[in-house]
Amino acid sequence: MDWFFRKLDTFMGGTVIAAAAIAASQAQAFLVQYVQRLGGHLDEAKAHLHNVEHGLRYQLMSDTVRQELQTEAKTRVAALQDAYHAIADANVFVKPFALLRYGDQTMLAGTWRDFVPSLSINADSVFYIILAMILGFLAYEFVKLPIVALLQEPRRRKFRKRG
């Protein structure tokens, strides 16, 4: 019976580690897809700003209305540019936290809705997968420790007879 529990422990540990690795790889894929979506929004905002500044339709508007539209467009471009660079240019250790801090809720929801699972193999994803495997192993061992302690029989001390 002891053999069975050792094998079960190995199987459960492997399952937790694999699940953590898969989750990390998909988190990296989500991050890549979000940055692509953010880049698309940034390109669209830049095109709109260029259109407001140089488009004939906007040139025919009053200066006050055009200035207001131009200010709004510049603000949007600046906000998207800051978020894009904060996330895309962050190093591998900070990138997930940059996504949490600078991610736009609407774009995050849209990315989640359109998310396509994938396995990208680059240095960042390999790092996240290995880190998740280590953290998954540690989490499994941490959760397992009190359970094993409760199920183990107490050790009996052997006393020597003095002779």
C-alpha positions as CSV (number, residue, x, y, z in Angstrom):
1,M,0.0,0.0,0.0
2,D,2.9,2.3,0.7
3,W,4.0,1.8,-3.0
4,F,0.6,3.0,-4.2
5,F,0.8,6.2,-2.1
6,R,4.3,7.0,-3.4
7,K,3.1,6.5,-7.0
8,L,0.0,8.6,-6.3
9,D,2.2,11.4,-4.8
10,T,4.5,11.3,-7.9
11,F,1.5,11.4,-10.2
12,M,-0.2,14.3,-8.3
13,G,3.1,16.3,-8.2
14,G,3.6,15.8,-11.9
15,T,0.1,16.9,-12.6
16,V,0.4,20.1,-10.6
17,I,3.7,20.9,-12.2
18,A,2.4,20.3,-15.7
19,A,-0.8,22.4,-15.0
20,A,1.4,25.3,-13.7
21,A,3.6,25.1,-16.8
22,I,0.6,25.1,-19.2
23,A,-1.0,28.0,-17.3
24,A,2.3,30.0,-17.6
25,S,2.6,29.3,-21.3
26,Q,-1.0,30.4,-21.9
27,A,-0.4,33.5,-19.7
28,Q,2.5,34.4,-22.0
29,A,0.4,33.8,-25.1
30,F,-2.3,36.1,-23.6
31,L,0.3,38.8,-22.9
32,V,1.5,38.6,-26.5
33,Q,-2.0,38.8,-27.9
34,Y,-2.8,41.8,-25.6
35,V,0.3,43.7,-26.8
36,Q,-0.7,43.0,-30.4
37,R,-4.2,44.4,-29.7
38,L,-2.7,47.4,-27.9
39,G,-0.4,48.0,-30.8
40,G,-3.5,47.9,-33.2
41,H,-5.3,50.4,-31.0
42,L,-2.2,52.6,-30.9
43,D,-1.9,52.6,-34.7
44,E,-5.6,53.4,-35.1
45,A,-5.2,56.3,-32.6
46,K,-2.2,57.7,-34.5
47,A,-4.1,57.5,-37.8
48,H,-7.0,59.3,-36.2
49,L,-4.7,62.0,-34.8
50,H,-3.1,62.5,-38.2
51,N,-6.5,62.7,-39.8
52,V,-7.6,65.4,-37.3
53,E,-4.5,67.4,-37.8
54,H,-4.3,67.1,-41.6
55,G,-7.7,65.9,-42.9
56,L,-9.8,68.2,-45.0
57,R,-13.0,67.5,-43.1
58,Y,-11.4,68.6,-39.9
59,Q,-9.8,71.7,-41.5
60,L,-13.3,72.9,-42.4
61,M,-14.4,72.8,-38.7
62,S,-14.1,75.7,-36.5
63,D,-10.7,76.1,-34.7
64,T,-12.2,75.6,-31.3
65,V,-13.8,72.2,-32.2
66,R,-10.8,71.1,-34.1
67,Q,-8.5,71.9,-31.2
68,E,-10.7,70.0,-28.8
69,L,-10.7,67.0,-31.1
70,Q,-7.0,67.3,-31.6
71,T,-6.4,67.5,-27.8
72,E,-8.5,64.3,-27.2
73,A,-6.7,62.5,-30.0
74,K,-3.3,63.5,-28.7
75,T,-4.3,62.4,-25.1
76,R,-5.4,59.0,-26.4
77,V,-2.2,58.5,-28.4
78,A,0.0,59.4,-25.4
79,A,-1.9,57.1,-23.1
80,L,-1.7,54.2,-25.5
81,Q,1.9,54.9,-26.3
82,D,2.8,54.9,-22.6
83,A,0.9,51.7,-21.9
84,Y,2.4,50.0,-25.0
85,H,6.0,50.9,-24.0
86,A,5.5,50.1,-20.4
87,I,4.3,46.5,-21.2
88,A,6.2,45.7,-24.4
89,D,9.6,47.1,-23.3
90,A,9.5,45.7,-19.8
91,N,11.9,43.0,-18.9
92,V,10.8,39.4,-18.3
93,F,10.5,39.8,-14.5
94,V,8.3,42.9,-14.6
95,K,6.2,42.2,-17.7
96,P,3.3,40.4,-16.0
97,F,3.1,43.2,-13.4
98,A,3.3,45.9,-16.1
99,L,0.3,44.2,-17.8
100,L,-1.7,44.3,-14.5
101,R,-0.7,47.9,-13.9
102,Y,-1.1,49.4,-17.3
103,G,-3.6,47.1,-18.9
104,D,-6.8,48.7,-20.1
105,Q,-9.9,46.8,-18.7
106,T,-11.8,47.0,-22.0
107,M,-8.9,45.7,-24.0
108,L,-8.1,43.0,-21.5
109,A,-11.7,41.8,-21.7
110,G,-11.6,41.9,-25.5
111,T,-8.3,40.0,-25.5
112,W,-9.8,37.4,-23.2
113,R,-12.9,37.1,-25.3
114,D,-10.8,36.6,-28.5
115,F,-8.0,34.7,-26.9
116,V,-6.6,31.8,-28.9
117,P,-4.5,29.4,-26.9
118,S,-1.1,28.9,-28.4
119,L,2.4,27.8,-27.5
120,S,5.0,30.4,-28.3
121,I,8.6,29.3,-27.8
122,N,10.8,32.3,-27.0
123,A,13.1,33.1,-24.1
124,D,10.3,34.8,-22.1
125,S,7.9,31.9,-22.4
126,V,10.5,29.3,-21.5
127,F,11.4,31.4,-18.4
128,Y,7.8,31.7,-17.3
129,I,7.2,27.9,-17.9
130,I,10.3,27.0,-15.8
131,L,9.4,29.4,-13.1
132,A,5.8,28.1,-13.0
133,M,7.0,24.5,-12.8
134,I,9.2,25.4,-9.8
135,L,6.4,27.3,-8.1
136,G,3.9,24.5,-8.8
137,F,6.3,22.0,-7.3
138,L,6.7,24.2,-4.2
139,A,3.0,24.8,-3.9
140,Y,2.3,21.1,-4.1
141,E,4.9,20.2,-1.5
142,F,3.5,23.0,0.8
143,V,-0.1,21.7,0.5
144,K,1.0,18.1,0.8
145,L,3.1,18.6,4.0
146,P,0.2,19.0,6.5
147,I,-1.7,16.2,4.9
148,V,1.2,13.8,5.2
149,A,1.8,14.9,8.7
150,L,-1.8,14.0,9.7
151,L,-1.8,10.7,7.9
152,Q,1.5,9.4,9.2
153,E,1.6,7.1,12.1
154,P,3.4,8.6,15.1
155,R,6.9,7.2,15.5
156,R,7.5,5.0,18.5
157,R,10.7,5.4,20.3
158,K,12.7,2.3,20.9
159,F,14.2,2.1,24.3
160,R,17.4,0.2,24.9
161,K,17.6,-2.1,27.8
162,R,20.6,-1.5,29.9
163,G,22.2,-4.7,30.8
